[in-house]
Amino acid sequence: TDPSPATHTWSIDLGPPSVTITAPTTYINASDPSVFSVTATTPDADVSRVDFYECSNTSVACGTGSWTLFDSDSTAPFSGSWTTPGSDGTRAIRAVAVDLANNTGADVKTITIDRTAPTITWTSGPAAG
């Protein structure tokens, strides 16, 4: 028998990484660019990439739509270029962090897009005089 048997300790990573979409906030207006930089942060050091998705329709949190990849970034700080829809309404975006063990964690944000200026109509005013 070997008086000093070899030993080794393994770490098993079963936990999903955490990720947070930091931009855009919940609102995009006419002063924002049409190609928006979506950013995400994670406190986890073993994240290998963050994939960025947009919803195929205007449902809140993409409840009835499907996700379409629009960018991926493997270097922190994580960001992706999103061409915002040309029409006003809601649109959900999702960031999915993937760690070195291929565990995934996601954050979803529903964004309101309002690029249309308000219309003001006077229906009455002071008497002409």
N, C-alpha and C positions, 0 to 999 in steps of 0.2 A: 504494500500500500504506500501511497504517496503521503508523506507526513505534512506537506504543505499544498493541499489541493487548490487548484485555480478557482477563483470566484469572480463573478461579474454582477454588477447591478444594472438593471434596465429601467428606463423610465417609459411608461406607457401613457401616451397622450390620447385621451378619449374625450377631452372637453373641447367644445367649440370656441373659436376665438370671438372676441367681442369687437364690434365695429359700430361707428356712429357717423352718419352723414352730417357734415358740418356746414356745407353750403351746396345748394342754395338753402335759404330759410324756407318758410312755407309760402312765400309770395314772390312772383316775378312780375315786374311792370315794364312800361314802355322804355324806361331809362336803362334797363338791363340789356346786355348783349344777346343776340340771337343764338350765339354759340356760347354756352355757359360752362364754366369750369366747376364740375361737381367734385367736392373734396370729402374725404373720409379719414377718420383717425381710429387708431386701435392702441390699447395699452399692451397688447401681446407682442412679445419680441419675435415669436416664431411665425409670423404671418408672411407667407411667400408671395401673395398677390391679393389685390382687391379687384373684383369684377363689378362693372357698373351696368345696370339694366334700366330700361324704361318700359312702361306698360303700353300694351297695344291699344288700349282704349282709355276712356276718362273715368273709369270706376275708381272709387276711393280704395286706396291700398291695393289696387289691381285685383279687386275681388272677383271680377268676371272677365278679366283680360288675360293675356299671356305676356311673359317677360321676354324682351329682346335685348341682347347684349349690345351696348354701344361703345364700350371701352374697357380696358384692363390695364392695371399698373402694378408692377412688381417692385417698386421702390417707394419707400416712405419719404415725404408725405404723399399719400395716395390721392390721385386725381384722375378725372376722365373728362373728355370734351363731349358735351351733350348739345346737339342741335335742337333747341326747344321748338315745340310745335308752333306753327304760324297762327293757329286759332286760339282764342281765349277759352278758358275752362280749367278743369283739374287734370293733373297728370301725375302718376305715381312713379317714383324712381326707387331703385334698390341697389344697395352696396352689399356685396358678398365677400367676406374675408375668408381666405383659404390658408390654413396653416401647413407646416411642413409634414404633418401626419394626414393631410387631406381632410381634416375636420373643417366644417364651414359654419360661419355665423353671419347673420344678415341684419340689416336695418332698412326699413321702408319709410319713405316720407312722401306724403301727398302734397303736391305743390299746386297753388292756384296761379294761373297765368292770366294776367289782365293787362293787355297792351293797348286797349281801346280807351281813348280819352272820353271823359264823360261829356254828354250833350246837355246843354242848358237851354231851356225854352222858357221865355217869359210869357206867362198867361195874363198877367195884369201888372200894372205899375201905377205910379202917381199920375194924376190927371194932368193933361196938357195945359199949359197955362200961360 
